[in-house]
Amino acid sequence: MIASLVVTLDCAVAGFSGVANQIAQIPGVQLCEGESFSHRIPILIDSADPDSLEETTRRLQSIVGVAFVDVVFVHFEDEPCDNVVAPIGKTTGQ
């Protein structure tokens, strides 16, 4: 699963680049490209399952200097099903 998040930094804490470096060290986390960050850092998380996504999110929240972690989007990669029921009740045969 892939998730996009926005990490909001505490403006009272100096050293935004240090916090960004800590975030970048977390496995599966990718900072979106940008040469400098304001107090909001967009990130992507590539996670094997919902539990590891939750663990990574909590790890982000525990970093000193992080005020908020907002999940913007989560993409689940489902396995294909043989008989998916369409909203009108017909099977799609996918």
PyMOL Python script that loads the backbone (N, CA, C, O; Angstrom):
from pymol import cmd

cmd.read_pdbstr("""\
ATOM      1  N   MET A   1       0.836  -1.164   0.000  1.00  0.00           N
ATOM      2  CA  MET A   1       0.000   0.000   0.000  1.00  0.00           C
ATOM      3  C   MET A   1       0.883   1.229   0.000  1.00  0.00           C
ATOM      4  O   MET A   1       1.977   1.232   0.564  1.00  0.00           O
ATOM      5  N   ILE A   2       0.400   2.248  -0.628  1.00  0.00           N
ATOM      6  CA  ILE A   2       1.136   3.505  -0.727  1.00  0.00           C
ATOM      7  C   ILE A   2       0.269   4.599  -0.110  1.00  0.00           C
ATOM      8  O   ILE A   2      -0.931   4.683  -0.372  1.00  0.00           O
ATOM      9  N   ALA A   3       0.898   5.431   0.710  1.00  0.00           N
ATOM     10  CA  ALA A   3       0.166   6.518   1.357  1.00  0.00           C
ATOM     11  C   ALA A   3       0.910   7.823   1.171  1.00  0.00           C
ATOM     12  O   ALA A   3       2.140   7.861   1.153  1.00  0.00           O
ATOM     13  N   SER A   4       0.145   8.886   1.034  1.00  0.00           N
ATOM     14  CA  SER A   4       0.747  10.221   1.022  1.00  0.00           C
ATOM     15  C   SER A   4       0.312  10.927   2.288  1.00  0.00           C
ATOM     16  O   SER A   4      -0.846  10.853   2.700  1.00  0.00           O
ATOM     17  N   LEU A   5       1.266  11.613   2.896  1.00  0.00           N
ATOM     18  CA  LEU A   5       1.031  12.296   4.161  1.00  0.00           C
ATOM     19  C   LEU A   5       1.646  13.682   4.109  1.00  0.00           C
ATOM     20  O   LEU A   5       2.512  13.967   3.283  1.00  0.00           O
ATOM     21  N   VAL A   6       1.185  14.530   5.000  1.00  0.00           N
ATOM     22  CA  VAL A   6       1.813  15.830   5.205  1.00  0.00           C
ATOM     23  C   VAL A   6       2.221  15.896   6.671  1.00  0.00           C
ATOM     24  O   VAL A   6       1.391  15.762   7.570  1.00  0.00           O
ATOM     25  N   VAL A   7       3.510  16.104   6.893  1.00  0.00           N
ATOM     26  CA  VAL A   7       4.047  16.250   8.240  1.00  0.00           C
ATOM     27  C   VAL A   7       4.180  17.743   8.512  1.00  0.00           C
ATOM     28  O   VAL A   7       4.873  18.460   7.790  1.00  0.00           O
ATOM     29  N   THR A   8       3.510  18.197   9.560  1.00  0.00           N
ATOM     30  CA  THR A   8       3.589  19.603   9.953  1.00  0.00           C
ATOM     31  C   THR A   8       4.551  19.717  11.125  1.00  0.00           C
ATOM     32  O   THR A   8       4.401  19.038  12.141  1.00  0.00           O
ATOM     33  N   LEU A   9       5.535  20.582  10.965  1.00  0.00           N
ATOM     34  CA  LEU A   9       6.552  20.759  11.997  1.00  0.00           C
ATOM     35  C   LEU A   9       6.139  21.824  12.990  1.00  0.00           C
ATOM     36  O   LEU A   9       5.402  22.754  12.662  1.00  0.00           O
ATOM     37  N   ASP A  10       6.625  21.673  14.204  1.00  0.00           N
ATOM     38  CA  ASP A  10       6.381  22.643  15.265  1.00  0.00           C
ATOM     39  C   ASP A  10       7.248  23.865  14.993  1.00  0.00           C
ATOM     40  O   ASP A  10       8.476  23.769  14.995  1.00  0.00           O
ATOM     41  N   CYS A  11       6.620  25.004  14.760  1.00  0.00           N
ATOM     42  CA  CYS A  11       7.363  26.230  14.420  1.00  0.00           C
ATOM     43  C   CYS A  11       8.270  26.696  15.561  1.00  0.00           C
ATOM     44  O   CYS A  11       9.211  27.457  15.335  1.00  0.00           O
ATOM     45  N   ALA A  12       7.990  26.242  16.779  1.00  0.00           N
ATOM     46  CA  ALA A  12       8.809  26.645  17.919  1.00  0.00           C
ATOM     47  C   ALA A  12      10.125  25.877  17.980  1.00  0.00           C
ATOM     48  O   ALA A  12      11.032  26.253  18.722  1.00  0.00           O
ATOM     49  N   VAL A  13      10.231  24.814  17.210  1.00  0.00           N
ATOM     50  CA  VAL A  13      11.443  23.998  17.217  1.00  0.00           C
ATOM     51  C   VAL A  13      12.321  24.402  16.041  1.00  0.00           C
ATOM     52  O   VAL A  13      11.877  24.402  14.893  1.00  0.00           O
ATOM     53  N   ALA A  14      13.550  24.741  16.332  1.00  0.00           N
ATOM     54  CA  ALA A  14      14.491  25.119  15.273  1.00  0.00           C
ATOM     55  C   ALA A  14      15.035  23.857  14.612  1.00  0.00           C
ATOM     56  O   ALA A  14      14.951  22.767  15.177  1.00  0.00           O
ATOM     57  N   GLY A  15      15.577  24.006  13.446  1.00  0.00           N
ATOM     58  CA  GLY A  15      16.238  22.898  12.765  1.00  0.00           C
ATOM     59  C   GLY A  15      15.313  22.033  11.943  1.00  0.00           C
ATOM     60  O   GLY A  15      15.299  20.810  12.085  1.00  0.00           O
ATOM     61  N   PHE A  16      14.535  22.672  11.078  1.00  0.00           N
ATOM     62  CA  PHE A  16      13.624  21.919  10.219  1.00  0.00           C
ATOM     63  C   PHE A  16      14.368  20.882   9.390  1.00  0.00           C
ATOM     64  O   PHE A  16      13.863  19.778   9.183  1.00  0.00           O
ATOM     65  N   SER A  17      15.555  21.221   8.917  1.00  0.00           N
ATOM     66  CA  SER A  17      16.296  20.273   8.079  1.00  0.00           C
ATOM     67  C   SER A  17      16.705  19.039   8.881  1.00  0.00           C
ATOM     68  O   SER A  17      16.761  17.940   8.329  1.00  0.00           O
ATOM     69  N   GLY A  18      16.990  19.203  10.165  1.00  0.00           N
ATOM     70  CA  GLY A  18      17.333  18.061  11.012  1.00  0.00           C
ATOM     71  C   GLY A  18      16.157  17.111  11.175  1.00  0.00           C
ATOM     72  O   GLY A  18      16.328  15.892  11.165  1.00  0.00           O
ATOM     73  N   VAL A  19      14.964  17.674  11.324  1.00  0.00           N
ATOM     74  CA  VAL A  19      13.756  16.857  11.435  1.00  0.00           C
ATOM     75  C   VAL A  19      13.506  16.143  10.106  1.00  0.00           C
ATOM     76  O   VAL A  19      13.168  14.960  10.089  1.00  0.00           O
ATOM     77  N   ALA A  20      13.673  16.858   9.000  1.00  0.00           N
ATOM     78  CA  ALA A  20      13.492  16.258   7.684  1.00  0.00           C
ATOM     79  C   ALA A  20      14.481  15.109   7.479  1.00  0.00           C
ATOM     80  O   ALA A  20      14.128  14.087   6.891  1.00  0.00           O
ATOM     81  N   ASN A  21      15.704  15.266   7.955  1.00  0.00           N
ATOM     82  CA  ASN A  21      16.698  14.195   7.831  1.00  0.00           C
ATOM     83  C   ASN A  21      16.288  12.964   8.638  1.00  0.00           C
ATOM     84  O   ASN A  21      16.481  11.834   8.190  1.00  0.00           O
ATOM     85  N   GLN A  22      15.722  13.182   9.829  1.00  0.00           N
ATOM     86  CA  GLN A  22      15.244  12.060  10.644  1.00  0.00           C
ATOM     87  C   GLN A  22      14.112  11.320   9.933  1.00  0.00           C
ATOM     88  O   GLN A  22      14.064  10.090   9.928  1.00  0.00           O
ATOM     89  N   ILE A  23      13.210  12.083   9.339  1.00  0.00           N
ATOM     90  CA  ILE A  23      12.093  11.488   8.614  1.00  0.00           C
ATOM     91  C   ILE A  23      12.602  10.660   7.439  1.00  0.00           C
ATOM     92  O   ILE A  23      12.109   9.559   7.192  1.00  0.00           O
ATOM     93  N   ALA A  24      13.580  11.181   6.720  1.00  0.00           N
ATOM     94  CA  ALA A  24      14.123  10.504   5.544  1.00  0.00           C
ATOM     95  C   ALA A  24      14.819   9.195   5.889  1.00  0.00           C
ATOM     96  O   ALA A  24      14.975   8.336   5.021  1.00  0.00           O
ATOM     97  N   GLN A  25      15.241   9.026   7.139  1.00  0.00           N
ATOM     98  CA  GLN A  25      15.938   7.811   7.561  1.00  0.00           C
ATOM     99  C   GLN A  25      14.988   6.650   7.863  1.00  0.00           C
ATOM    100  O   GLN A  25      15.444   5.519   8.028  1.00  0.00           O
ATOM    101  N   ILE A  26      13.695   6.902   7.938  1.00  0.00           N
ATOM    102  CA  ILE A  26      12.730   5.852   8.256  1.00  0.00           C
ATOM    103  C   ILE A  26      12.536   4.970   7.015  1.00  0.00           C
ATOM    104  O   ILE A  26      12.248   5.483   5.934  1.00  0.00           O
ATOM    105  N   PRO A  27      12.691   3.659   7.163  1.00  0.00           N
ATOM    106  CA  PRO A  27      12.516   2.761   6.012  1.00  0.00           C
ATOM    107  C   PRO A  27      11.111   2.883   5.406  1.00  0.00           C
ATOM    108  O   PRO A  27      10.112   2.913   6.125  1.00  0.00           O
ATOM    109  N   GLY A  28      11.055   2.951   4.077  1.00  0.00           N
ATOM    110  CA  GLY A  28       9.786   3.038   3.378  1.00  0.00           C
ATOM    111  C   GLY A  28       9.247   4.440   3.222  1.00  0.00           C
ATOM    112  O   GLY A  28       8.220   4.640   2.573  1.00  0.00           O
ATOM    113  N   VAL A  29       9.930   5.428   3.813  1.00  0.00           N
ATOM    114  CA  VAL A  29       9.478   6.818   3.747  1.00  0.00           C
ATOM    115  C   VAL A  29      10.305   7.569   2.721  1.00  0.00           C
ATOM    116  O   VAL A  29      11.530   7.461   2.684  1.00  0.00           O
ATOM    117  N   GLN A  30       9.616   8.328   1.896  1.00  0.00           N
ATOM    118  CA  GLN A  30      10.288   9.148   0.882  1.00  0.00           C
ATOM    119  C   GLN A  30       9.773  10.577   0.987  1.00  0.00           C
ATOM    120  O   GLN A  30       8.569  10.818   0.893  1.00  0.00           O
ATOM    121  N   LEU A  31      10.686  11.520   1.182  1.00  0.00           N
ATOM    122  CA  LEU A  31      10.309  12.927   1.155  1.00  0.00           C
ATOM    123  C   LEU A  31      10.090  13.338  -0.283  1.00  0.00           C
ATOM    124  O   LEU A  31      10.877  12.981  -1.160  1.00  0.00           O
ATOM    125  N   CYS A  32       9.037  14.079  -0.532  1.00  0.00           N
ATOM    126  CA  CYS A  32       8.796  14.567  -1.884  1.00  0.00           C
ATOM    127  C   CYS A  32       9.872  15.572  -2.236  1.00  0.00           C
ATOM    128  O   CYS A  32      10.384  16.285  -1.372  1.00  0.00           O
ATOM    129  N   GLU A  33      10.208  15.621  -3.505  1.00  0.00           N
ATOM    130  CA  GLU A  33      11.325  16.451  -3.943  1.00  0.00           C
ATOM    131  C   GLU A  33      11.093  17.926  -3.638  1.00  0.00           C
ATOM    132  O   GLU A  33       9.989  18.452  -3.775  1.00  0.00           O
ATOM    133  N   GLY A  34      12.152  18.552  -3.230  1.00  0.00           N
ATOM    134  CA  GLY A  34      12.142  19.975  -2.929  1.00  0.00           C
ATOM    135  C   GLY A  34      13.456  20.335  -2.281  1.00  0.00           C
ATOM    136  O   GLY A  34      13.984  19.569  -1.475  1.00  0.00           O
ATOM    137  N   GLU A  35      13.976  21.462  -2.615  1.00  0.00           N
ATOM    138  CA  GLU A  35      15.270  21.853  -2.061  1.00  0.00           C
ATOM    139  C   GLU A  35      15.148  22.401  -0.651  1.00  0.00           C
ATOM    140  O   GLU A  35      16.065  22.244   0.155  1.00  0.00           O
ATOM    141  N   SER A  36      14.040  23.036  -0.343  1.00  0.00           N
ATOM    142  CA  SER A  36      13.851  23.546   1.006  1.00  0.00           C
ATOM    143  C   SER A  36      12.406  23.294   1.413  1.00  0.00           C
ATOM    144  O   SER A  36      11.498  23.265   0.583  1.00  0.00           O
ATOM    145  N   PHE A  37      12.226  23.118   2.690  1.00  0.00           N
ATOM    146  CA  PHE A  37      10.908  22.824   3.206  1.00  0.00           C
ATOM    147  C   PHE A  37      10.445  23.947   4.118  1.00  0.00           C
ATOM    148  O   PHE A  37      11.238  24.548   4.842  1.00  0.00           O
ATOM    149  N   SER A  38       9.161  24.215   4.069  1.00  0.00           N
ATOM    150  CA  SER A  38       8.590  25.130   5.045  1.00  0.00           C
ATOM    151  C   SER A  38       8.277  24.279   6.274  1.00  0.00           C
ATOM    152  O   SER A  38       8.982  23.306   6.543  1.00  0.00           O
ATOM    153  N   HIS A  39       7.255  24.622   7.004  1.00  0.00           N
ATOM    154  CA  HIS A  39       6.914  23.823   8.176  1.00  0.00           C
ATOM    155  C   HIS A  39       5.996  22.645   7.823  1.00  0.00           C
ATOM    156  O   HIS A  39       5.551  21.921   8.714  1.00  0.00           O
ATOM    157  N   ARG A  40       5.712  22.452   6.537  1.00  0.00           N
ATOM    158  CA  ARG A  40       4.938  21.299   6.074  1.00  0.00           C
ATOM    159  C   ARG A  40       5.775  20.505   5.071  1.00  0.00           C
ATOM    160  O   ARG A  40       6.294  21.055   4.100  1.00  0.00           O
ATOM    161  N   ILE A  41       5.894  19.201   5.328  1.00  0.00           N
ATOM    162  CA  ILE A  41       6.706  18.337   4.470  1.00  0.00           C
ATOM    163  C   ILE A  41       5.809  17.245   3.887  1.00  0.00           C
ATOM    164  O   ILE A  41       5.275  16.426   4.635  1.00  0.00           O
ATOM    165  N   PRO A  42       5.636  17.218   2.573  1.00  0.00           N
ATOM    166  CA  PRO A  42       4.885  16.118   1.963  1.00  0.00           C
ATOM    167  C   PRO A  42       5.771  14.874   1.854  1.00  0.00           C
ATOM    168  O   PRO A  42       6.929  14.957   1.445  1.00  0.00           O
ATOM    169  N   ILE A  43       5.208  13.726   2.225  1.00  0.00           N
ATOM    170  CA  ILE A  43       5.975  12.485   2.160  1.00  0.00           C
ATOM    171  C   ILE A  43       5.116  11.366   1.571  1.00  0.00           C
ATOM    172  O   ILE A  43       3.888  11.448   1.545  1.00  0.00           O
ATOM    173  N   LEU A  44       5.795  10.321   1.101  1.00  0.00           N
ATOM    174  CA  LEU A  44       5.161   9.095   0.635  1.00  0.00           C
ATOM    175  C   LEU A  44       5.644   7.954   1.512  1.00  0.00           C
ATOM    176  O   LEU A  44       6.808   7.914   1.911  1.00  0.00           O
ATOM    177  N   ILE A  45       4.746   7.030   1.807  1.00  0.00           N
ATOM    178  CA  ILE A  45       5.120   5.827   2.545  1.00  0.00           C
ATOM    179  C   ILE A  45       4.726   4.626   1.699  1.00  0.00           C
ATOM    180  O   ILE A  45       3.579   4.504   1.269  1.00  0.00           O
ATOM    181  N   ASP A  46       5.692   3.740   1.465  1.00  0.00           N
ATOM    182  CA  ASP A  46       5.423   2.475   0.788  1.00  0.00           C
ATOM    183  C   ASP A  46       5.438   1.411   1.872  1.00  0.00           C
ATOM    184  O   ASP A  46       6.475   1.133   2.474  1.00  0.00           O
ATOM    185  N   SER A  47       4.270   0.819   2.112  1.00  0.00           N
ATOM    186  CA  SER A  47       4.100  -0.074   3.244  1.00  0.00           C
ATOM    187  C   SER A  47       3.522  -1.413   2.794  1.00  0.00           C
ATOM    188  O   SER A  47       2.735  -1.468   1.848  1.00  0.00           O
ATOM    189  N   ALA A  48       3.910  -2.480   3.466  1.00  0.00           N
ATOM    190  CA  ALA A  48       3.434  -3.813   3.099  1.00  0.00           C
ATOM    191  C   ALA A  48       1.986  -4.056   3.508  1.00  0.00           C
ATOM    192  O   ALA A  48       1.264  -4.796   2.840  1.00  0.00           O
ATOM    193  N   ASP A  49       1.559  -3.430   4.612  1.00  0.00           N
ATOM    194  CA  ASP A  49       0.215  -3.688   5.117  1.00  0.00           C
ATOM    195  C   ASP A  49      -0.226  -2.532   6.022  1.00  0.00           C
ATOM    196  O   ASP A  49       0.585  -1.672   6.362  1.00  0.00           O
ATOM    197  N   PRO A  50      -1.502  -2.506   6.413  1.00  0.00           N
ATOM    198  CA  PRO A  50      -2.008  -1.409   7.253  1.00  0.00           C
ATOM    199  C   PRO A  50      -1.291  -1.289   8.595  1.00  0.00           C
ATOM    200  O   PRO A  50      -1.107  -0.179   9.094  1.00  0.00           O
ATOM    201  N   ASP A  51      -0.884  -2.412   9.186  1.00  0.00           N
ATOM    202  CA  ASP A  51      -0.208  -2.348  10.483  1.00  0.00           C
ATOM    203  C   ASP A  51       1.140  -1.645  10.387  1.00  0.00           C
ATOM    204  O   ASP A  51       1.479  -0.833  11.249  1.00  0.00           O
ATOM    205  N   SER A  52       1.909  -1.950   9.347  1.00  0.00           N
ATOM    206  CA  SER A  52       3.207  -1.287   9.210  1.00  0.00           C
ATOM    207  C   SER A  52       3.038   0.181   8.838  1.00  0.00           C
ATOM    208  O   SER A  52       3.871   1.010   9.204  1.00  0.00           O
ATOM    209  N   LEU A  53       1.966   0.513   8.113  1.00  0.00           N
ATOM    210  CA  LEU A  53       1.675   1.925   7.826  1.00  0.00           C
ATOM    211  C   LEU A  53       1.372   2.663   9.123  1.00  0.00           C
ATOM    212  O   LEU A  53       1.860   3.773   9.337  1.00  0.00           O
ATOM    213  N   GLU A  54       0.575   2.056   9.982  1.00  0.00           N
ATOM    214  CA  GLU A  54       0.251   2.658  11.286  1.00  0.00           C
ATOM    215  C   GLU A  54       1.507   2.821  12.133  1.00  0.00           C
ATOM    216  O   GLU A  54       1.689   3.847  12.788  1.00  0.00           O
ATOM    217  N   GLU A  55       2.366   1.819  12.121  1.00  0.00           N
ATOM    218  CA  GLU A  55       3.614   1.886  12.882  1.00  0.00           C
ATOM    219  C   GLU A  55       4.495   3.032  12.390  1.00  0.00           C
ATOM    220  O   GLU A  55       5.063   3.769  13.196  1.00  0.00           O
ATOM    221  N   THR A  56       4.610   3.182  11.078  1.00  0.00           N
ATOM    222  CA  THR A  56       5.419   4.265  10.509  1.00  0.00           C
ATOM    223  C   THR A  56       4.822   5.619  10.844  1.00  0.00           C
ATOM    224  O   THR A  56       5.550   6.561  11.155  1.00  0.00           O
ATOM    225  N   THR A  57       3.505   5.721  10.781  1.00  0.00           N
ATOM    226  CA  THR A  57       2.837   6.986  11.123  1.00  0.00           C
ATOM    227  C   THR A  57       3.090   7.350  12.580  1.00  0.00           C
ATOM    228  O   THR A  57       3.375   8.507  12.890  1.00  0.00           O
ATOM    229  N   ARG A  58       2.990   6.384  13.466  1.00  0.00           N
ATOM    230  CA  ARG A  58       3.262   6.652  14.893  1.00  0.00           C
ATOM    231  C   ARG A  58       4.724   7.019  15.126  1.00  0.00           C
ATOM    232  O   ARG A  58       5.036   7.844  15.985  1.00  0.00           O
ATOM    233  N   ARG A  59       5.612   6.404  14.359  1.00  0.00           N
ATOM    234  CA  ARG A  59       7.036   6.753  14.465  1.00  0.00           C
ATOM    235  C   ARG A  59       7.264   8.205  14.050  1.00  0.00           C
ATOM    236  O   ARG A  59       8.032   8.927  14.685  1.00  0.00           O
ATOM    237  N   LEU A  60       6.590   8.625  12.976  1.00  0.00           N
ATOM    238  CA  LEU A  60       6.681  10.029  12.547  1.00  0.00           C
ATOM    239  C   LEU A  60       6.182  10.967  13.644  1.00  0.00           C
ATOM    240  O   LEU A  60       6.798  11.996  13.923  1.00  0.00           O
ATOM    241  N   GLN A  61       5.059  10.599  14.262  1.00  0.00           N
ATOM    242  CA  GLN A  61       4.476  11.431  15.315  1.00  0.00           C
ATOM    243  C   GLN A  61       5.385  11.561  16.527  1.00  0.00           C
ATOM    244  O   GLN A  61       5.302  12.545  17.262  1.00  0.00           O
ATOM    245  N   SER A  62       6.254  10.575  16.744  1.00  0.00           N
ATOM    246  CA  SER A  62       7.117  10.587  17.929  1.00  0.00           C
ATOM    247  C   SER A  62       8.381  11.413  17.751  1.00  0.00           C
ATOM    248  O   SER A  62       9.110  11.627  18.720  1.00  0.00           O
ATOM    249  N   ILE A  63       8.660  11.882  16.549  1.00  0.00           N
ATOM    250  CA  ILE A  63       9.875  12.670  16.307  1.00  0.00           C
ATOM    251  C   ILE A  63       9.715  14.050  16.932  1.00  0.00           C
ATOM    252  O   ILE A  63       8.717  14.735  16.705  1.00  0.00           O
ATOM    253  N   VAL A  64      10.703  14.447  17.716  1.00  0.00           N
ATOM    254  CA  VAL A  64      10.689  15.778  18.327  1.00  0.00           C
ATOM    255  C   VAL A  64      10.724  16.823  17.224  1.00  0.00           C
ATOM    256  O   VAL A  64      11.598  16.795  16.357  1.00  0.00           O
ATOM    257  N   GLY A  65       9.774  17.738  17.262  1.00  0.00           N
ATOM    258  CA  GLY A  65       9.674  18.767  16.238  1.00  0.00           C
ATOM    259  C   GLY A  65       8.523  18.541  15.284  1.00  0.00           C
ATOM    260  O   GLY A  65       8.193  19.424  14.491  1.00  0.00           O
ATOM    261  N   VAL A  66       7.893  17.346  15.349  1.00  0.00           N
ATOM    262  CA  VAL A  66       6.721  17.062  14.522  1.00  0.00           C
ATOM    263  C   VAL A  66       5.479  17.412  15.327  1.00  0.00           C
ATOM    264  O   VAL A  66       5.261  16.876  16.413  1.00  0.00           O
ATOM    265  N   ALA A  67       4.665  18.315  14.788  1.00  0.00           N
ATOM    266  CA  ALA A  67       3.442  18.727  15.469  1.00  0.00           C
ATOM    267  C   ALA A  67       2.258  17.853  15.058  1.00  0.00           C
ATOM    268  O   ALA A  67       1.486  17.416  15.911  1.00  0.00           O
ATOM    269  N   PHE A  68       2.110  17.597  13.759  1.00  0.00           N
ATOM    270  CA  PHE A  68       0.985  16.826  13.239  1.00  0.00           C
ATOM    271  C   PHE A  68       1.443  15.939  12.090  1.00  0.00           C
ATOM    272  O   PHE A  68       2.401  16.251  11.382  1.00  0.00           O
ATOM    273  N   VAL A  69       0.734  14.823  11.923  1.00  0.00           N
ATOM    274  CA  VAL A  69       0.914  13.968  10.758  1.00  0.00           C
ATOM    275  C   VAL A  69      -0.478  13.744  10.176  1.00  0.00           C
ATOM    276  O   VAL A  69      -1.322  13.106  10.806  1.00  0.00           O
ATOM    277  N   ASP A  70      -0.715  14.264   8.983  1.00  0.00           N
ATOM    278  CA  ASP A  70      -2.016  14.140   8.330  1.00  0.00           C
ATOM    279  C   ASP A  70      -1.913  13.178   7.158  1.00  0.00           C
ATOM    280  O   ASP A  70      -1.082  13.356   6.267  1.00  0.00           O
ATOM    281  N   VAL A  71      -2.765  12.154   7.164  1.00  0.00           N
ATOM    282  CA  VAL A  71      -2.827  11.211   6.052  1.00  0.00           C
ATOM    283  C   VAL A  71      -3.734  11.829   4.989  1.00  0.00           C
ATOM    284  O   VAL A  71      -4.894  12.146   5.251  1.00  0.00           O
ATOM    285  N   VAL A  72      -3.190  11.990   3.802  1.00  0.00           N
ATOM    286  CA  VAL A  72      -3.922  12.625   2.705  1.00  0.00           C
ATOM    287  C   VAL A  72      -4.585  11.585   1.812  1.00  0.00           C
ATOM    288  O   VAL A  72      -5.718  11.776   1.371  1.00  0.00           O
ATOM    289  N   PHE A  73      -3.882  10.481   1.541  1.00  0.00           N
ATOM    290  CA  PHE A  73      -4.382   9.481   0.603  1.00  0.00           C
ATOM    291  C   PHE A  73      -3.745   8.134   0.906  1.00  0.00           C
ATOM    292  O   PHE A  73      -2.562   8.060   1.238  1.00  0.00           O
ATOM    293  N   VAL A  74      -4.532   7.067   0.791  1.00  0.00           N
ATOM    294  CA  VAL A  74      -4.007   5.708   0.933  1.00  0.00           C
ATOM    295  C   VAL A  74      -4.504   4.893  -0.246  1.00  0.00           C
ATOM    296  O   VAL A  74      -5.698   4.883  -0.547  1.00  0.00           O
ATOM    297  N   HIS A  75      -3.575   4.202  -0.917  1.00  0.00           N
ATOM    298  CA  HIS A  75      -3.920   3.348  -2.051  1.00  0.00           C
ATOM    299  C   HIS A  75      -3.682   1.900  -1.650  1.00  0.00           C
ATOM    300  O   HIS A  75      -2.554   1.506  -1.354  1.00  0.00           O
ATOM    301  N   PHE A  76      -4.762   1.105  -1.642  1.00  0.00           N
ATOM    302  CA  PHE A  76      -4.661  -0.313  -1.348  1.00  0.00           C
ATOM    303  C   PHE A  76      -4.532  -1.069  -2.659  1.00  0.00           C
ATOM    304  O   PHE A  76      -5.301  -0.830  -3.590  1.00  0.00           O
ATOM    305  N   GLU A  77      -3.585  -1.963  -2.743  1.00  0.00           N
ATOM    306  CA  GLU A  77      -3.408  -2.783  -3.937  1.00  0.00           C
ATOM    307  C   GLU A  77      -4.051  -4.133  -3.680  1.00  0.00           C
ATOM    308  O   GLU A  77      -3.404  -5.057  -3.188  1.00  0.00           O
ATOM    309  N   ASP A  78      -5.334  -4.243  -4.019  1.00  0.00           N
ATOM    310  CA  ASP A  78      -6.083  -5.469  -3.780  1.00  0.00           C
ATOM    311  C   ASP A  78      -5.738  -6.534  -4.807  1.00  0.00           C
ATOM    312  O   ASP A  78      -5.355  -6.237  -5.938  1.00  0.00           O
ATOM    313  N   GLU A  79      -5.883  -7.773  -4.383  1.00  0.00           N
ATOM    314  CA  GLU A  79      -5.745  -8.899  -5.298  1.00  0.00           C
ATOM    315  C   GLU A  79      -6.994  -8.959  -6.163  1.00  0.00           C
ATOM    316  O   GLU A  79      -8.084  -8.656  -5.676  1.00  0.00           O
ATOM    317  N   PRO A  80      -6.871  -9.343  -7.439  1.00  0.00           N
ATOM    318  CA  PRO A  80      -8.060  -9.424  -8.296  1.00  0.00           C
ATOM    319  C   PRO A  80      -9.013 -10.525  -7.820  1.00  0.00           C
ATOM    320  O   PRO A  80      -8.576 -11.561  -7.320  1.00  0.00           O
ATOM    321  N   CYS A  81     -10.311 -10.289  -7.979  1.00  0.00           N
ATOM    322  CA  CYS A  81     -11.351 -11.240  -7.603  1.00  0.00           C
ATOM    323  C   CYS A  81     -11.990 -11.803  -8.860  1.00  0.00           C
ATOM    324  O   CYS A  81     -12.038 -11.131  -9.890  1.00  0.00           O
ATOM    325  N   ASP A  82     -12.486 -13.045  -8.780  1.00  0.00           N
ATOM    326  CA  ASP A  82     -13.128 -13.663  -9.933  1.00  0.00           C
ATOM    327  C   ASP A  82     -14.529 -13.118 -10.188  1.00  0.00           C
ATOM    328  O   ASP A  82     -14.898 -12.886 -11.339  1.00  0.00           O
ATOM    329  N   ASN A  83     -15.294 -12.917  -9.159  1.00  0.00           N
ATOM    330  CA  ASN A  83     -16.676 -12.479  -9.332  1.00  0.00           C
ATOM    331  C   ASN A  83     -16.941 -11.231  -8.499  1.00  0.00           C
ATOM    332  O   ASN A  83     -17.450 -11.318  -7.381  1.00  0.00           O
ATOM    333  N   VAL A  84     -16.603 -10.104  -9.033  1.00  0.00           N
ATOM    334  CA  VAL A  84     -16.833  -8.826  -8.372  1.00  0.00           C
ATOM    335  C   VAL A  84     -18.267  -8.404  -8.671  1.00  0.00           C
ATOM    336  O   VAL A  84     -18.689  -8.403  -9.828  1.00  0.00           O
ATOM    337  N   VAL A  85     -19.012  -8.047  -7.635  1.00  0.00           N
ATOM    338  CA  VAL A  85     -20.395  -7.619  -7.831  1.00  0.00           C
ATOM    339  C   VAL A  85     -20.411  -6.122  -8.092  1.00  0.00           C
ATOM    340  O   VAL A  85     -19.932  -5.328  -7.284  1.00  0.00           O
ATOM    341  N   ALA A  86     -20.967  -5.757  -9.226  1.00  0.00           N
ATOM    342  CA  ALA A  86     -21.085  -4.353  -9.593  1.00  0.00           C
ATOM    343  C   ALA A  86     -22.185  -3.713  -8.736  1.00  0.00           C
ATOM    344  O   ALA A  86     -23.037  -4.422  -8.200  1.00  0.00           O
ATOM    345  N   PRO A  87     -22.175  -2.384  -8.603  1.00  0.00           N
ATOM    346  CA  PRO A  87     -23.185  -1.705  -7.784  1.00  0.00           C
ATOM    347  C   PRO A  87     -24.628  -2.043  -8.159  1.00  0.00           C
ATOM    348  O   PRO A  87     -25.508  -1.979  -7.300  1.00  0.00           O
ATOM    349  N   ILE A  88     -24.892  -2.395  -9.400  1.00  0.00           N
ATOM    350  CA  ILE A  88     -26.268  -2.688  -9.799  1.00  0.00           C
ATOM    351  C   ILE A  88     -26.603  -4.170  -9.609  1.00  0.00           C
ATOM    352  O   ILE A  88     -27.693  -4.600  -9.986  1.00  0.00           O
ATOM    353  N   GLY A  89     -25.689  -4.961  -9.033  1.00  0.00           N
ATOM    354  CA  GLY A  89     -25.967  -6.342  -8.716  1.00  0.00           C
ATOM    355  C   GLY A  89     -25.490  -7.354  -9.745  1.00  0.00           C
ATOM    356  O   GLY A  89     -25.667  -8.553  -9.531  1.00  0.00           O
ATOM    357  N   LYS A  90     -24.908  -6.936 -10.824  1.00  0.00           N
ATOM    358  CA  LYS A  90     -24.413  -7.850 -11.847  1.00  0.00           C
ATOM    359  C   LYS A  90     -22.938  -8.156 -11.557  1.00  0.00           C
ATOM    360  O   LYS A  90     -22.192  -7.273 -11.132  1.00  0.00           O
ATOM    361  N   THR A  91     -22.528  -9.386 -11.783  1.00  0.00           N
ATOM    362  CA  THR A  91     -21.106  -9.703 -11.608  1.00  0.00           C
ATOM    363  C   THR A  91     -20.335  -9.234 -12.827  1.00  0.00           C
ATOM    364  O   THR A  91     -20.822  -9.307 -13.955  1.00  0.00           O
ATOM    365  N   THR A  92     -19.147  -8.759 -12.588  1.00  0.00           N
ATOM    366  CA  THR A  92     -18.325  -8.230 -13.674  1.00  0.00           C
ATOM    367  C   THR A  92     -17.465  -9.305 -14.311  1.00  0.00           C
ATOM    368  O   THR A  92     -16.985  -9.123 -15.430  1.00  0.00           O
ATOM    369  N   GLY A  93     -17.254 -10.439 -13.614  1.00  0.00           N
ATOM    370  CA  GLY A  93     -16.431 -11.504 -14.161  1.00  0.00           C
ATOM    371  C   GLY A  93     -14.963 -11.196 -14.143  1.00  0.00           C
ATOM    372  O   GLY A  93     -14.192 -11.861 -14.836  1.00  0.00           O
ATOM    373  N   GLN A  94     -14.541 -10.208 -13.373  1.00  0.00           N
ATOM    374  CA  GLN A  94     -13.128  -9.856 -13.307  1.00  0.00           C
ATOM    375  C   GLN A  94     -12.410 -10.735 -12.322  1.00  0.00           C
ATOM    376  O   GLN A  94     -11.203 -10.587 -12.127  1.00  0.00           O
TER     377      GLN A  94
END
""", "prot")
cmd.dss("prot")
cmd.show_as("cartoon", "prot")
cmd.util.cbc("prot")
cmd.orient("prot")
